[in-house]
Amino acid sequence: MENQTENHEMKRELGLLDATMLVVGSMIGSGIFIVSADITRNVGSAGWLIIIWILTGVITLMAALSYGELSAMYPKAGGQYIYLRESYNKLVAFLYGWSFFMVIQTGTIAAVGVAFAKFAAYIYEPLGDQHILYAIGSFKINAAQLVAIVTIILLTWINSRGVKNGKIIQTLLTVIKILSLFGLIITGLLFAFRSEVWNANWAEVFTPFNWNPETQTAVNIGGATLFAAVVSAMVGSLFSSDAWNNVTFIAGEIKNPRKNIGLSLFLGTLIVTVIYVSTNIMYTAVLSMQEIAAAPADRVAVAASQYIFGTAGTLVIAVMIMISTFGCNNGLILSGARVYYTMAQDGLFFKQAGKLNKFEVPGWGLWAQCIWASALCLTGRYGDLLDYVIFVVLIFYILTIGGIFILRRKYPDADRPYKAFGYPLIPALYMICAAVLSGGLLYYKTSTCGWGLVLVLIGIPVFYLSGHDRKS
């Protein structure tokens, strides 16, 4: 089986529309329905809420435009892992793959799974995180964590049975999630617009303050406190806008990848940015800032739909959001296994991950990913998982985009069908913004981001002790 499957060529069956929908589908998961509550608690005003989302969209677009050059140079399965290997060396590539498995992809899968449970609990309350199933000292297992694990196992099983099933689910659920968001935005702005709420929200549009939903009090902030609030707020918005690069992991199945990957990255991130900003404008037209900050279990979309559709409508929206998160995790689970497969081919991951099962998918990698993502579901709540992921993601985005500068020096005459937009200014500006954010996160959220850094650094001795440095 190993020889038979490893020699197979991946079929290039995905066009520009398919690739763009993969970008959109991977990005839109749980965040847009949840994280605006935490952002509002941090920065307070409607103006700062929208600024956070616009700033996140601009930063994401800068990264996507820069990635276009790398994807055009190396249109192969593995994406970011390949770019780091070619730009730096095997150690850096391994550390990315190690972090991808330990934190980035699995942590995202866990967070999206927990978000799925948040909305399942809206329909059936015993499925929530308040329902403790087992406890030993401070360690507790709640129903929401168990629901998340069950969905991860189910999606892994589906994808282990062949790529066709995963593709069908991804396409169908991506269409549903886009339609549900557009439905929320249009009906909210047209039929549930509350002028008194809108006017109150935008009266002090650029006055930042921290909300405390428990005491219903607000404290004006500025200077270093404002910077800390913005950094903390952007954890959620950056997480909601992440996974745009997952399309590079399946480059081996995209038609005309030198053109279509870069273009799909730009179009997909632009579409999602417009949707996210529009959704938050709708939130401020329907809910007061206090209602956004104090939304039960941070389910802002459900709180908004209460005004838009009434009680029955909120149940429909909750189901739609569950579909969205389910579809997002399907794409993450599917694409993640391709990275482990490529790493194993380079001798930088477990050998079994480089083999395909009888359905011609990397089954071992899928199940290894499933087990660790399930374990991460038990390590903390949604917000903690976001901190773990975003800090490590930013580190490797900085390194990857820095690779553009390195590759231009190493291979000045290499074929570059697409060159990074605004080079060197845009890539450098992204690296500066990401460095400031990651530094702020490590300083202000050391208890969570610090563990993410520790996991990355553990990869260094693992690389050398396992003899990866001596493997060809």
SEKOL-156110 format. One record per residue (C-alpha): residue number from 1; z, x, y. Coordinates in nm, 2 decimals, always signed. Example, Ala and Ser with C-alpha at 12.3 -4.5 7.8 and 13.67 -1.06 7.14 Angstrom:
% residues 2
1, +0.78, +1.23, -0.45
2, +0.71, +1.37, -0.11
% end
This chain:
% residues 472
1, +0.00, +0.00, +0.00
2, +0.09, +0.28, +0.24
3, -0.25, +0.45, +0.22
4, -0.44, +0.13, +0.22
5, -0.27, -0.01, +0.53
6, -0.23, +0.31, +0.74
7, -0.60, +0.37, +0.74
8, -0.69, +0.03, +0.87
9, -0.84, +0.01, +1.22
10, -0.68, -0.25, +1.45
11, -0.93, -0.52, +1.55
12, -1.00, -0.55, +1.93
13, -0.99, -0.93, +1.95
14, -0.80, -0.98, +2.28
15, -0.99, -1.03, +2.60
16, -0.87, -1.01, +2.97
17, -0.74, -1.36, +2.96
18, -0.55, -1.30, +2.64
19, -0.40, -0.98, +2.77
20, -0.30, -1.14, +3.10
21, -0.13, -1.43, +2.92
22, +0.06, -1.18, +2.71
23, +0.19, -1.02, +3.03
24, +0.29, -1.35, +3.17
25, +0.44, -1.48, +2.85
26, +0.64, -1.16, +2.79
27, +0.78, -1.17, +3.15
28, +0.88, -1.53, +3.17
29, +1.17, -1.59, +2.94
30, +1.51, -1.69, +3.05
31, +1.59, -1.51, +3.38
32, +1.41, -1.74, +3.63
33, +1.61, -2.03, +3.50
34, +1.95, -1.86, +3.51
35, +1.99, -1.54, +3.73
36, +1.95, -1.70, +4.07
37, +2.31, -1.82, +4.04
38, +2.44, -1.46, +4.01
39, +2.20, -1.34, +4.29
40, +2.34, -1.61, +4.52
41, +2.70, -1.53, +4.44
42, +2.62, -1.17, +4.54
43, +2.40, -1.21, +4.86
44, +2.48, -1.57, +4.96
45, +2.20, -1.69, +5.19
46, +1.86, -1.85, +5.11
47, +1.68, -1.57, +5.30
48, +1.85, -1.30, +5.10
49, +1.78, -1.48, +4.77
50, +1.41, -1.49, +4.85
51, +1.41, -1.13, +4.97
52, +1.56, -1.02, +4.64
53, +1.28, -1.19, +4.45
54, +1.00, -1.07, +4.68
55, +1.14, -0.71, +4.67
56, +1.15, -0.73, +4.29
57, +0.79, -0.86, +4.28
58, +0.67, -0.58, +4.51
59, +0.85, -0.31, +4.30
60, +0.71, -0.46, +3.98
61, +0.35, -0.47, +4.12
62, +0.38, -0.11, +4.23
63, +0.47, -0.01, +3.88
64, +0.20, -0.22, +3.72
65, -0.07, -0.07, +3.96
66, +0.05, +0.28, +3.87
67, +0.05, +0.21, +3.49
68, -0.32, +0.12, +3.52
69, -0.42, +0.49, +3.53
70, -0.22, +0.57, +3.22
71, -0.34, +0.28, +3.02
72, -0.70, +0.37, +3.10
73, -0.65, +0.73, +2.99
74, -0.46, +0.64, +2.67
75, -0.58, +0.30, +2.54
76, -0.38, +0.33, +2.22
77, -0.11, +0.13, +2.05
78, +0.23, +0.25, +2.16
79, +0.18, +0.23, +2.53
80, +0.47, +0.39, +2.73
81, +0.57, +0.60, +2.44
82, +0.22, +0.76, +2.43
83, +0.22, +0.82, +2.81
84, +0.56, +1.00, +2.79
85, +0.45, +1.21, +2.49
86, +0.13, +1.32, +2.67
87, +0.30, +1.38, +3.00
88, +0.61, +1.56, +2.89
89, +0.69, +1.65, +2.52
90, +0.81, +1.51, +2.19
91, +1.17, +1.51, +2.30
92, +1.11, +1.29, +2.60
93, +0.89, +1.06, +2.40
94, +1.15, +1.04, +2.13
95, +1.43, +0.96, +2.38
96, +1.22, +0.67, +2.51
97, +1.16, +0.54, +2.16
98, +1.52, +0.59, +2.07
99, +1.63, +0.41, +2.38
100, +1.36, +0.14, +2.32
101, +1.52, +0.07, +1.98
102, +1.88, +0.12, +2.08
103, +1.89, -0.06, +2.42
104, +1.56, -0.16, +2.59
105, +1.37, -0.39, +2.35
106, +1.66, -0.49, +2.13
107, +1.89, -0.55, +2.42
108, +1.63, -0.77, +2.59
109, +1.58, -0.96, +2.27
110, +1.96, -1.01, +2.24
111, +1.99, -1.13, +2.61
112, +1.70, -1.37, +2.57
113, +1.85, -1.50, +2.25
114, +2.18, -1.56, +2.42
115, +2.00, -1.74, +2.70
116, +1.83, -1.96, +2.45
117, +2.18, -2.05, +2.33
118, +2.29, -2.13, +2.68
119, +2.04, -2.42, +2.70
120, +2.10, -2.52, +2.34
121, +2.46, -2.57, +2.44
122, +2.35, -2.80, +2.73
123, +2.21, -3.03, +2.47
124, +2.49, -2.99, +2.21
125, +2.80, -2.84, +2.38
126, +2.96, -2.69, +2.06
127, +2.68, -2.43, +2.05
128, +2.81, -2.27, +2.37
129, +3.00, -1.95, +2.43
130, +3.32, -2.14, +2.49
131, +3.33, -2.23, +2.12
132, +3.50, -1.93, +1.95
133, +3.43, -1.91, +1.58
134, +3.61, -1.59, +1.49
135, +3.85, -1.35, +1.67
136, +4.03, -1.03, +1.59
137, +4.22, -0.90, +1.89
138, +3.99, -0.88, +2.19
139, +3.67, -0.90, +1.97
140, +3.54, -1.26, +1.95
141, +3.24, -1.42, +1.80
142, +3.13, -1.74, +1.97
143, +2.88, -2.01, +1.87
144, +2.62, -1.90, +2.13
145, +2.61, -1.55, +1.98
146, +2.55, -1.70, +1.63
147, +2.27, -1.93, +1.76
148, +2.10, -1.62, +1.93
149, +2.12, -1.43, +1.60
150, +1.97, -1.71, +1.40
151, +1.67, -1.74, +1.64
152, +1.61, -1.37, +1.62
153, +1.62, -1.37, +1.24
154, +1.38, -1.67, +1.23
155, +1.13, -1.51, +1.46
156, +1.14, -1.18, +1.28
157, +1.07, -1.36, +0.95
158, +0.77, -1.54, +1.11
159, +0.63, -1.22, +1.25
160, +0.69, -1.04, +0.92
161, +0.45, -1.28, +0.75
162, +0.15, -1.17, +0.95
163, +0.03, -1.13, +1.31
164, -0.17, -1.45, +1.32
165, +0.14, -1.67, +1.31
166, +0.30, -1.48, +1.59
167, -0.02, -1.50, +1.81
168, -0.04, -1.88, +1.76
169, +0.33, -1.93, +1.86
170, +0.29, -1.69, +2.16
171, -0.02, -1.87, +2.30
172, +0.12, -2.22, +2.26
173, +0.46, -2.15, +2.40
174, +0.33, -1.95, +2.70
175, +0.12, -2.25, +2.80
176, +0.42, -2.48, +2.77
177, +0.65, -2.25, +2.98
178, +0.39, -2.21, +3.26
179, +0.33, -2.59, +3.27
180, +0.70, -2.66, +3.27
181, +0.76, -2.42, +3.56
182, +0.47, -2.56, +3.77
183, +0.60, -2.91, +3.69
184, +0.95, -2.81, +3.82
185, +0.81, -2.65, +4.14
186, +0.56, -2.93, +4.23
187, +0.79, -3.22, +4.16
188, +1.08, -3.06, +4.32
189, +0.90, -2.98, +4.64
190, +0.72, -3.31, +4.66
191, +0.96, -3.57, +4.52
192, +1.31, -3.42, +4.53
193, +1.30, -3.24, +4.87
194, +1.64, -3.28, +5.04
195, +1.58, -3.21, +5.41
196, +1.95, -3.19, +5.49
197, +2.01, -2.93, +5.21
198, +1.70, -2.73, +5.32
199, +1.81, -2.72, +5.68
200, +2.16, -2.61, +5.59
201, +2.04, -2.35, +5.34
202, +1.80, -2.19, +5.60
203, +2.03, -2.23, +5.91
204, +2.18, -1.88, +5.86
205, +1.88, -1.74, +5.67
206, +1.96, -1.37, +5.69
207, +2.34, -1.37, +5.70
208, +2.45, -1.21, +5.37
209, +2.78, -1.31, +5.21
210, +2.95, -1.32, +4.87
211, +3.02, -1.66, +4.72
212, +3.33, -1.73, +4.51
213, +3.25, -2.06, +4.32
214, +3.61, -2.09, +4.19
215, +3.77, -2.09, +4.54
216, +3.46, -2.23, +4.72
217, +3.49, -1.95, +4.98
218, +3.24, -1.71, +5.13
219, +3.29, -1.36, +5.28
220, +3.04, -1.20, +5.51
221, +2.92, -0.86, +5.39
222, +2.74, -0.56, +5.53
223, +2.68, -0.19, +5.50
224, +2.78, -0.04, +5.17
225, +2.91, -0.37, +5.05
226, +2.57, -0.53, +5.11
227, +2.39, -0.25, +4.93
228, +2.62, -0.29, +4.63
229, +2.56, -0.67, +4.64
230, +2.18, -0.62, +4.65
231, +2.19, -0.37, +4.36
232, +2.40, -0.60, +4.15
233, +2.18, -0.90, +4.24
234, +1.86, -0.72, +4.14
235, +1.98, -0.66, +3.79
236, +1.89, -1.02, +3.71
237, +1.56, -1.04, +3.90
238, +1.44, -0.71, +3.76
239, +1.53, -0.82, +3.41
240, +1.34, -1.15, +3.47
241, +1.04, -0.95, +3.58
242, +1.05, -0.69, +3.30
243, +0.85, -0.67, +2.98
244, +0.53, -0.66, +3.18
245, +0.44, -0.33, +3.01
246, +0.46, -0.48, +2.66
247, +0.08, -0.54, +2.67
248, +0.03, -0.16, +2.65
249, +0.20, -0.15, +2.31
250, -0.08, -0.35, +2.16
251, -0.36, -0.16, +2.33
252, -0.53, -0.11, +2.00
253, -0.62, -0.48, +1.98
254, -0.75, -0.53, +2.33
255, -1.12, -0.54, +2.41
256, -1.24, -0.28, +2.67
257, -0.88, -0.15, +2.71
258, -0.96, +0.10, +2.98
259, -1.04, -0.18, +3.21
260, -0.86, -0.48, +3.08
261, -0.51, -0.34, +3.03
262, -0.47, -0.23, +3.39
263, -0.63, -0.55, +3.53
264, -0.41, -0.77, +3.31
265, -0.10, -0.58, +3.43
266, -0.19, -0.65, +3.79
267, -0.29, -1.01, +3.74
268, +0.00, -1.10, +3.51
269, +0.27, -0.95, +3.74
270, +0.11, -1.11, +4.05
271, +0.10, -1.45, +3.88
272, +0.46, -1.42, +3.77
273, +0.58, -1.30, +4.11
274, +0.42, -1.60, +4.28
275, +0.58, -1.84, +4.03
276, +0.92, -1.68, +4.07
277, +0.93, -1.69, +4.45
278, +0.79, -2.05, +4.45
279, +1.06, -2.15, +4.20
280, +1.34, -2.01, +4.41
281, +1.20, -2.18, +4.72
282, +1.21, -2.50, +4.53
283, +1.57, -2.43, +4.43
284, +1.67, -2.40, +4.80
285, +1.49, -2.73, +4.87
286, +1.68, -2.92, +4.61
287, +2.02, -2.75, +4.57
288, +2.27, -2.62, +4.83
289, +2.35, -2.25, +4.81
290, +2.69, -2.36, +4.68
291, +2.53, -2.56, +4.40
292, +2.31, -2.27, +4.30
293, +2.60, -2.03, +4.29
294, +2.82, -2.26, +4.10
295, +2.56, -2.40, +3.85
296, +2.74, -2.47, +3.52
297, +2.68, -2.17, +3.29
298, +2.44, -2.05, +3.55
299, +2.18, -2.31, +3.44
300, +2.02, -2.34, +3.79
301, +1.70, -2.50, +3.66
302, +1.89, -2.77, +3.48
303, +2.10, -2.84, +3.79
304, +1.78, -2.87, +4.00
305, +1.62, -3.10, +3.74
306, +1.92, -3.33, +3.77
307, +1.80, -3.42, +4.12
308, +1.44, -3.41, +4.03
309, +1.43, -3.61, +3.70
310, +1.78, -3.75, +3.65
311, +2.00, -3.71, +3.34
312, +1.72, -3.77, +3.09
313, +1.49, -3.53, +3.26
314, +1.74, -3.25, +3.24
315, +1.74, -3.27, +2.87
316, +1.36, -3.24, +2.87
317, +1.38, -2.93, +3.10
318, +1.65, -2.78, +2.88
319, +1.43, -2.81, +2.58
320, +1.13, -2.66, +2.77
321, +1.35, -2.37, +2.87
322, +1.45, -2.32, +2.51
323, +1.08, -2.32, +2.42
324, +1.02, -2.06, +2.70
325, +1.29, -1.82, +2.58
326, +1.19, -1.87, +2.21
327, +0.83, -1.78, +2.30
328, +0.94, -1.48, +2.51
329, +1.14, -1.34, +2.22
330, +0.85, -1.40, +1.99
331, +0.64, -1.17, +2.20
332, +0.91, -0.91, +2.23
333, +0.98, -0.90, +1.86
334, +0.61, -0.87, +1.78
335, +0.53, -0.60, +2.03
336, +0.84, -0.39, +1.97
337, +0.76, -0.32, +1.61
338, +0.43, -0.15, +1.72
339, +0.62, +0.11, +1.91
340, +0.83, +0.21, +1.61
341, +0.52, +0.21, +1.39
342, +0.34, +0.46, +1.63
343, +0.65, +0.68, +1.65
344, +0.68, +0.69, +1.27
345, +0.32, +0.80, +1.26
346, +0.42, +1.10, +1.48
347, +0.72, +1.18, +1.26
348, +0.96, +1.07, +1.53
349, +1.11, +0.76, +1.36
350, +1.21, +0.65, +1.02
351, +0.92, +0.70, +0.78
352, +0.95, +0.35, +0.65
353, +0.87, +0.21, +1.00
354, +0.52, +0.37, +0.97
355, +0.43, +0.16, +0.68
356, +0.27, -0.19, +0.68
357, +0.38, -0.46, +0.44
358, +0.15, -0.68, +0.23
359, +0.08, -0.89, +0.54
360, -0.04, -0.58, +0.73
361, +0.24, -0.58, +0.98
362, +0.53, -0.32, +1.02
363, +0.78, -0.52, +0.83
364, +1.05, -0.25, +0.80
365, +1.04, -0.19, +1.18
366, +1.07, -0.57, +1.24
367, +1.38, -0.61, +1.03
368, +1.54, -0.29, +1.16
369, +1.49, -0.42, +1.51
370, +1.63, -0.76, +1.40
371, +1.95, -0.61, +1.26
372, +2.03, -0.41, +1.57
373, +1.93, -0.68, +1.82
374, +2.16, -0.91, +1.63
375, +2.45, -0.66, +1.65
376, +2.39, -0.63, +2.03
377, +2.43, -1.01, +2.06
378, +2.79, -0.95, +1.96
379, +2.87, -0.68, +2.21
380, +2.89, -0.89, +2.52
381, +2.77, -1.18, +2.73
382, +2.43, -1.23, +2.90
383, +2.52, -1.04, +3.22
384, +2.65, -0.73, +3.03
385, +2.33, -0.71, +2.82
386, +2.12, -0.72, +3.14
387, +2.31, -0.42, +3.28
388, +2.26, -0.22, +2.96
389, +1.88, -0.29, +2.96
390, +1.79, -0.26, +3.32
391, +1.95, +0.08, +3.39
392, +1.78, +0.25, +3.09
393, +1.45, +0.07, +3.17
394, +1.45, +0.21, +3.52
395, +1.51, +0.57, +3.40
396, +1.20, +0.56, +3.18
397, +0.98, +0.38, +3.43
398, +1.06, +0.67, +3.68
399, +0.97, +0.93, +3.41
400, +0.66, +0.74, +3.31
401, +0.51, +0.70, +3.66
402, +0.61, +1.06, +3.73
403, +0.38, +1.14, +3.44
404, +0.08, +1.04, +3.66
405, +0.15, +1.34, +3.88
406, +0.21, +1.57, +3.58
407, -0.11, +1.47, +3.40
408, -0.32, +1.51, +3.72
409, -0.20, +1.87, +3.73
410, -0.23, +1.93, +3.35
411, -0.57, +1.76, +3.31
412, -0.74, +1.75, +3.65
413, -1.08, +1.69, +3.50
414, -0.98, +1.42, +3.24
415, -1.17, +1.09, +3.24
416, -0.98, +0.84, +3.46
417, -1.17, +0.51, +3.45
418, -0.91, +0.37, +3.68
419, -0.69, +0.57, +3.92
420, -0.35, +0.46, +4.04
421, -0.37, +0.24, +4.35
422, -0.24, +0.41, +4.66
423, -0.18, +0.75, +4.48
424, +0.03, +0.94, +4.56
425, +0.22, +0.71, +4.80
426, +0.26, +0.39, +4.59
427, +0.37, +0.57, +4.27
428, +0.61, +0.80, +4.47
429, +0.75, +0.50, +4.65
430, +0.82, +0.32, +4.33
431, +1.00, +0.62, +4.19
432, +1.22, +0.64, +4.50
433, +1.31, +0.27, +4.49
434, +1.38, +0.28, +4.11
435, +1.59, +0.59, +4.15
436, +1.80, +0.43, +4.43
437, +1.85, +0.12, +4.22
438, +1.94, +0.31, +3.90
439, +2.18, +0.53, +4.09
440, +2.35, +0.23, +4.25
441, +2.38, +0.06, +3.92
442, +2.54, +0.36, +3.75
443, +2.79, +0.39, +4.04
444, +2.88, +0.02, +4.08
445, +2.85, -0.09, +3.72
446, +2.97, +0.22, +3.53
447, +3.14, +0.02, +3.26
448, +2.82, -0.12, +3.13
449, +2.54, +0.11, +3.26
450, +2.75, +0.41, +3.16
451, +2.73, +0.30, +2.80
452, +2.35, +0.26, +2.83
453, +2.33, +0.63, +2.96
454, +2.55, +0.74, +2.67
455, +2.32, +0.58, +2.42
456, +2.02, +0.76, +2.57
457, +2.20, +1.10, +2.56
458, +2.30, +1.05, +2.20
459, +1.93, +1.07, +2.12
460, +1.92, +1.44, +2.21
461, +2.14, +1.57, +1.93
462, +1.98, +1.31, +1.70
463, +1.64, +1.46, +1.78
464, +1.74, +1.82, +1.70
465, +1.98, +1.75, +1.40
466, +1.71, +1.54, +1.23
467, +1.46, +1.82, +1.27
468, +1.21, +1.61, +1.48
469, +1.15, +1.92, +1.70
470, +1.00, +2.10, +1.39
471, +0.78, +1.81, +1.28
472, +0.41, +1.81, +1.36
% end
